[in-house]
């Protein structure tokens, strides 16, 4: 299957703007990384280099922080994120089944992988989204869904894909203009961040 | 449609939104373009989401649960006088505070406004008595020492889990040298089964902010931080708007209400590290470092953020302070027991009929919470245990459900009060699996500083995994116990010290389940994937092929409408359970 490059092109002016907003001290490390990840979905090496050269934060501190906190990731992600909650209530109500079902729909077979080969979706396990009474829960983009069976999860994924112009692997024949799709999804991500 | 002006109030907490509150709001808006619409936080009855309250023209209030786009017209028909009342969706009518068992058995202090007011409205908060406590303190010249004394009388202990008396902690910071002090609101709710902080920050942010003002005044802090999990975007948004509104009303900033007292708050978003609930790790995180705890003393109250005296109070602790100042410490201390004063909020979830947020007086028994408020099991199976305190807590078996909710009594069971996660488990929950789940969590979340926590939790998880796969020995159980005691005594912070609790309590109360996994190679609850098989019972099967469609590994084959032909290939089957969920005729046996 064709592999899509998910590497982001970093906008230096944006990084400079964030440094202005959050400052150059050591304490700005976490907010700066959060801003970068909100924009690109992960921490591109380029952006981290810009932060190191533009602030008093050292490379070792920044990399140390980036690898310590589970929110941060160093690898590119798909155009849309699916967060599967693995809190206690979700675990006992069958959260694992949601992962199995979603991985099936996205054709992800390798255990070490979490992104569909066409770059459409990335599945991320999260500790708890705080909707324990609706367990098991997942969040696609900015939509939270609760009380799910594996089949429900697949249904919501399909609906989300249809609405956002995405295609699940194996359905590529229905593919439309990819550029439009990328634009649409990056808009979605920004919308999510603003909310 | 009724010509009367009507108010429609939709619960839009994170859980309400997840259940479809936005859609419900939109539908009401379309059907009744002239009605007054309002959104509130979550009242805590998560089992009833989406919740809508309708106040009709004559002032009558009707609270509806499980509202969706389809049943809205019939609800409106009733209010227009053309239909019967939808009793299956009506939770209560009449005054806004009386009603079902779920609410009437609770004592709501911290949660007193949640679900009743629009979190974005400073005016509504003030109408319900908000900011009166801080106004009273500042206008009547009540001294910081008097505030601390009132909180001492109230006897409130930190609600984050450890239960240290709030007034004692404050006194350390008050007496510490220096003029620059910090107050931090700990909203890094890391227990993966608790959501009281989220609900408070989302549903009543000004109440938490007023608590911060009172605490800051008491210890003499002029700068505050609200450390909130990034996973709670709505809480961050609501708290941010509360800060801005309070600032423009002169309730935050310099010279508050002309009293000379200055205090301002900045939000810091957590980045996903359970250990940052620990005070010194949280401070390291705000300073921009890896969130690793350090040796105490010196305690943060003496030497904390940027080396200055710092007090860290939990969201729920702060949410009680306004009430205590207004009603007096004695009124608060009158609730609860000798050991534990006041109330505690729990997030009731799992196999429970009426799950959600509940605030109960200390001293109520676990059984009363589960059965009188929660309505008992949500399944046809009975409740086997309840997990209190998340990864730091333990499982309490049914035989101990008469234990009162207070710090000492819960500690005696091996569990802890914790921050308030209460996950109910029925007979379909495997206690070995639960212990493995929590150890996996703490092992990932261990910061790696202390050897026993870093390596010990890995070894414990490995042992639990091998037991859950049927490869454990009786000796492994002993090793597990020994390791548990070593990790507990050789770790610097609360994470490592309490990490073995889930293992120790399940070993104490459910040892027979461990033995079944080891000696009989059997998982009694039918959960551990290495020890179960899925089989199609052809006498119950209808041959509909649904299971085949949902099987992710194509392990199921058969001919449509010929039940006797359907089989699961056990070499391919990964025991994920998708087929069990898909089957409409209960034809798949798990054993």
Boltz contact constraints between the chains, C-beta under 6 A:
constraints:
  - contact:
      token1: [A, 26]
      token2: [B, 288]
      max_distance: 6.0
  - contact:
      token1: [A, 27]
      token2: [B, 287]
      max_distance: 6.0
  - contact:
      token1: [A, 27]
      token2: [B, 288]
      max_distance: 6.0
  - contact:
      token1: [A, 29]
      token2: [B, 288]
      max_distance: 6.0
  - contact:
      token1: [A, 30]
      token2: [B, 271]
      max_distance: 6.0
  - contact:
      token1: [A, 30]
      token2: [B, 288]
      max_distance: 6.0
  - contact:
      token1: [A, 64]
      token2: [B, 290]
      max_distance: 6.0
  - contact:
      token1: [A, 68]
      token2: [B, 290]
      max_distance: 6.0
  - contact:
      token1: [A, 69]
      token2: [B, 271]
      max_distance: 6.0
  - contact:
      token1: [A, 69]
      token2: [B, 272]
      max_distance: 6.0
  - contact:
      token1: [A, 69]
      token2: [B, 273]
      max_distance: 6.0
  - contact:
      token1: [A, 70]
      token2: [B, 272]
      max_distance: 6.0
  - contact:
      token1: [A, 71]
      token2: [B, 230]
      max_distance: 6.0
  - contact:
      token1: [A, 71]
      token2: [B, 271]
      max_distance: 6.0
  - contact:
      token1: [A, 71]
      token2: [B, 272]
      max_distance: 6.0
  - contact:
      token1: [A, 87]
      token2: [B, 192]
      max_distance: 6.0
  - contact:
      token1: [A, 87]
      token2: [B, 193]
      max_distance: 6.0
  - contact:
      token1: [A, 88]
      token2: [B, 192]
      max_distance: 6.0
  - contact:
      token1: [A, 88]
      token2: [B, 193]
      max_distance: 6.0
  - contact:
      token1: [A, 88]
      token2: [B, 423]
      max_distance: 6.0
  - contact:
      token1: [A, 89]
      token2: [B, 193]
      max_distance: 6.0
  - contact:
      token1: [A, 89]
      token2: [B, 349]
      max_distance: 6.0
  - contact:
      token1: [A, 89]
      token2: [B, 350]
      max_distance: 6.0
  - contact:
      token1: [A, 89]
      token2: [B, 423]
      max_distance: 6.0
  - contact:
      token1: [A, 91]
      token2: [B, 437]
      max_distance: 6.0
  - contact:
      token1: [A, 92]
      token2: [B, 350]
      max_distance: 6.0
  - contact:
      token1: [A, 92]
      token2: [B, 429]
      max_distance: 6.0
  - contact:
      token1: [A, 97]
      token2: [B, 576]
      max_distance: 6.0
  - contact:
      token1: [A, 97]
      token2: [B, 577]
      max_distance: 6.0
  - contact:
      token1: [A, 100]
      token2: [B, 552]
      max_distance: 6.0
  - contact:
      token1: [A, 100]
      token2: [B, 576]
      max_distance: 6.0
  - contact:
      token1: [A, 104]
      token2: [B, 552]
      max_distance: 6.0
  - contact:
      token1: [A, 127]
      token2: [B, 192]
      max_distance: 6.0
  - contact:
      token1: [A, 128]
      token2: [B, 192]
      max_distance: 6.0
  - contact:
      token1: [A, 129]
      token2: [B, 231]
      max_distance: 6.0
  - contact:
      token1: [A, 130]
      token2: [B, 195]
      max_distance: 6.0
  - contact:
      token1: [A, 130]
      token2: [B, 198]
      max_distance: 6.0
  - contact:
      token1: [A, 131]
      token2: [B, 14]
      max_distance: 6.0
  - contact:
      token1: [A, 131]
      token2: [B, 15]
      max_distance: 6.0
  - contact:
      token1: [A, 131]
      token2: [B, 18]
      max_distance: 6.0
  - contact:
      token1: [A, 132]
      token2: [B, 193]
      max_distance: 6.0
  - contact:
      token1: [A, 132]
      token2: [B, 195]
      max_distance: 6.0
  - contact:
      token1: [A, 132]
      token2: [B, 347]
      max_distance: 6.0
  - contact:
      token1: [A, 132]
      token2: [B, 349]
      max_distance: 6.0
  - contact:
      token1: [A, 133]
      token2: [B, 46]
      max_distance: 6.0
  - contact:
      token1: [A, 133]
      token2: [B, 47]
      max_distance: 6.0
  - contact:
      token1: [A, 133]
      token2: [B, 349]
      max_distance: 6.0
  - contact:
      token1: [A, 133]
      token2: [B, 355]
      max_distance: 6.0
  - contact:
      token1: [A, 133]
      token2: [B, 356]
      max_distance: 6.0
  - contact:
      token1: [A, 134]
      token2: [B, 15]
      max_distance: 6.0
  - contact:
      token1: [A, 134]
      token2: [B, 18]
      max_distance: 6.0
  - contact:
      token1: [A, 144]
      token2: [B, 18]
      max_distance: 6.0
  - contact:
      token1: [A, 146]
      token2: [B, 18]
      max_distance: 6.0
  - contact:
      token1: [A, 149]
      token2: [B, 581]
      max_distance: 6.0
  - contact:
      token1: [A, 150]
      token2: [B, 578]
      max_distance: 6.0
  - contact:
      token1: [A, 150]
      token2: [B, 581]
      max_distance: 6.0
  - contact:
      token1: [A, 151]
      token2: [B, 550]
      max_distance: 6.0
  - contact:
      token1: [A, 151]
      token2: [B, 582]
      max_distance: 6.0
